[in-house]
Amino acid sequence: MAAAFAGQDTARPRELRARALELAERELSSYAPVLEASRLPKDDPTRKELLDQALSEAANPPLEIARVAAEVEQRASDLATRGNRSLEGDANTAAELAGAARRAAARLVEVNLSAHTDDPRLTEARQLRTKN
């Protein structure tokens, strides 16, 4: 919204908003298979494999959310420093909220992939979480 009031092209921000909404919907159900696998009896021979697979798959939506949030954060920060001064507060707020979403989503990826230390998504998630 601040980009529109600042007279900037809003195509990419609109794409990011749509993508974020889509990812939020995916995130709502992405953890259900983890819960299903964790409810299996501990002595079930398929439990560990199903749980590992479910956790791996559950890491994808929050990783994508972190990527989108990082871009939103950067765009909002740029707008806050280079845009219309009357929109600085809105742009700063957007950057702070996007940064919080980025860090939280990246942390979910780290938790979900904690048993897979060689997974490259774990490295990316750490970078996204600690990005300044």
Stockholm file with secondary structure:
# STOCKHOLM 1.0

chainA/1-132         MAAAFAGQDTARPRELRARALELAERELSSYAPVLEASRLPKDDPTRKELLDQALSEAANPPLEIARVAAEVEQRASDLATRGNRSLEGDANTAAELAGAARRAAARLVEVNLSAHTDDPRLTEARQLRTKN
#=GR chainA/1-132 SS CHHHHTTCCCHHHHHHHHHHHHHHHHHHHHTHHHHHHHTSCTTCTTHHHHHHHHHHHHTHHHHHHHHHHHHHHHHHHHHHHHSCGGGHHHHHHHHHHHHHHHHHHHHHHHHHTTTCTTCHHHHHHHHHHHCC
#=GC SS_cons         CHHHHTTCCCHHHHHHHHHHHHHHHHHHHHTHHHHHHHTSCTTCTTHHHHHHHHHHHHTHHHHHHHHHHHHHHHHHHHHHHHSCGGGHHHHHHHHHHHHHHHHHHHHHHHHHTTTCTTCHHHHHHHHHHHCC
//
